[in-house]
Amino acid sequence: MKRTRVNLIVVRRSPLDHRRGRLQAGNLVLPCALGRSGTSRTKREGDGASPVGRFALLQGFYRADHGPRPRSGLKLRPLRRQDGWSDDPRDRRYNRLVPLPCPTSHEKMWREDHLYDVVLDIAWNRGPIRRGRGSAIFLHLARPGFTPTEGCVAVHPNMIRRLLERIGPRTRIAIRD
């Protein structure tokens, strides 16, 4: 069955727990985890907040060794063991995919905890990139119990493929407080 593409994913923070919320993509509504500090209009590197705003979904990555390529209209590529993400504001490659090993502070994209088995790059702090405003804001898989993220949005692993079928290159994500 062909799914209708959605142009907007809306993430709303829970009034009861600022570290959780609901993600809505058309008629698909999913619980989600948010940053440990909830949401923020003044996002900073390391604050643990999910940034409030409307953003493009730039691309996605998936672990090919953990399943087939998900169906999506969004550009997806397999993760490689040497993929990292610079989170060092002093690095000229700050808030970008970097090859490992990397001499500056970074996050490994190839994770053993399965959180990045499928991961979407949310266009936070991209045009232009401002050092210290936060990096690596992703939509990825949630931990058991929807424990908070470091600022990302996370959904249940069983639901990510249903979400991916509904999105494409024109889809935006709106994180609201």
C-alpha positions in Angstrom: 0.0 0.0 0.0 1.4 3.4 -1.0 1.4 5.9 1.8 0.7 9.6 1.2 3.8 11.8 1.9 3.5 14.3 4.7 4.9 17.8 4.4 5.1 18.5 8.1 6.0 16.4 11.2 4.9 18.1 14.4 6.5 17.3 17.7 4.7 18.6 20.8 6.1 18.5 24.3 4.1 16.8 27.0 2.6 19.2 29.6 3.3 16.5 32.2 6.9 15.6 31.4 9.0 18.1 29.4 11.3 15.2 28.3 8.6 13.4 26.4 6.2 14.3 23.7 4.0 13.3 20.7 5.2 13.2 17.1 2.5 13.6 14.5 3.0 12.8 10.8 -0.4 13.0 9.1 -2.6 10.5 10.8 0.3 8.7 12.4 0.8 9.8 16.0 3.7 8.4 18.0 5.1 8.9 21.5 8.6 10.3 21.5 11.5 11.1 23.8 13.0 14.6 23.8 16.1 16.1 25.4 16.8 15.7 29.1 16.2 19.5 29.5 13.0 19.5 27.4 12.8 22.0 24.6 14.5 25.4 24.2 14.3 28.4 22.0 18.0 29.2 22.9 19.7 25.9 22.2 23.4 25.6 23.2 26.0 22.9 22.8 25.6 20.3 25.6 22.5 21.8 27.2 20.5 18.6 26.6 17.5 20.5 25.1 15.7 19.8 21.8 15.6 23.0 19.7 12.2 24.7 19.1 11.6 25.6 15.5 10.8 24.3 12.0 13.6 22.4 10.2 14.3 20.4 7.1 15.2 16.7 7.2 18.5 16.7 5.3 19.2 13.0 5.0 19.1 9.7 6.8 21.4 6.9 7.7 20.8 3.3 8.5 22.7 0.2 9.7 22.6 -2.1 6.7 23.9 -5.0 8.9 20.7 -4.6 11.0 18.1 -4.8 8.3 17.2 -3.8 4.8 17.2 -0.2 3.5 14.1 1.4 4.9 11.5 2.6 2.3 11.4 6.4 2.2 11.4 9.3 -0.1 14.2 10.9 1.9 17.8 10.3 0.8 19.2 7.5 2.9 22.6 5.9 3.0 24.2 3.1 4.9 26.3 4.0 8.0 29.9 3.1 7.9 32.0 2.2 11.0 34.2 5.2 10.3 31.3 7.7 10.4 31.4 10.3 13.1 29.8 13.7 13.8 31.8 16.7 15.0 30.5 18.3 18.2 33.6 20.4 18.9 32.8 24.1 18.3 36.5 24.7 17.7 36.6 22.2 14.8 36.1 23.7 11.3 33.9 20.7 10.6 31.6 21.4 13.6 28.1 20.0 13.3 29.0 17.9 10.2 29.7 14.2 9.4 33.4 13.5 9.8 35.5 10.4 9.1 36.9 8.5 12.1 39.4 8.6 13.6 38.9 12.3 14.4 41.3 14.2 16.7 38.5 16.6 18.0 35.5 15.8 20.1 32.9 13.9 18.1 30.0 11.4 18.3 30.3 7.9 16.8 27.5 7.2 14.4 28.1 3.4 14.4 26.6 2.6 17.8 26.3 -0.7 19.6 23.1 0.4 21.5 21.0 0.5 18.3 19.9 4.1 18.8 21.3 5.0 15.3 20.2 1.9 13.5 18.0 4.5 11.7 18.9 8.1 12.2 17.6 11.3 10.4 19.6 14.5 10.2 17.5 17.4 11.4 18.8 20.7 9.9 19.5 22.4 13.2 22.2 25.0 13.2 23.1 24.5 9.5 22.7 27.7 7.6 25.0 29.2 8.7 26.6 27.0 11.3 27.1 28.9 14.5 29.7 27.5 16.8 28.4 26.5 20.2 24.7 26.6 19.2 24.4 22.8 19.3 25.2 19.9 17.0 23.9 16.5 16.0 20.2 17.0 16.4 18.7 13.8 15.0 15.5 11.9 14.9 16.6 8.4 16.0 15.4 5.3 17.8 14.3 5.6 21.4 15.8 3.8 24.4 13.5 1.4 26.3 11.1 3.5 28.5 11.6 6.5 26.3 14.4 7.9 28.5 15.5 11.4 27.5 18.0 12.1 24.7 20.8 14.7 24.6 18.6 17.0 22.5 17.3 14.7 19.8 13.8 13.4 19.1 13.5 9.6 19.4 10.7 7.2 18.5 10.0 3.6 19.2 12.1 1.3 17.0 9.0 -0.6 15.7 7.5 2.7 14.4 10.5 4.3 12.5 9.8 2.5 9.2 6.1 3.6 9.3 7.3 7.1 9.7 10.0 6.9 7.0 7.4 5.7 4.5 5.5 9.0 5.0 8.4 11.4 4.5 10.3 12.8 1.6 12.7 15.6 0.6 10.1 18.3 1.2 9.1 17.1 4.7 9.8 19.5 7.5 9.8 18.8 11.3 8.4 21.4 13.7 9.5 21.0 17.3 7.2 23.0 19.6 7.3 23.9 23.2 
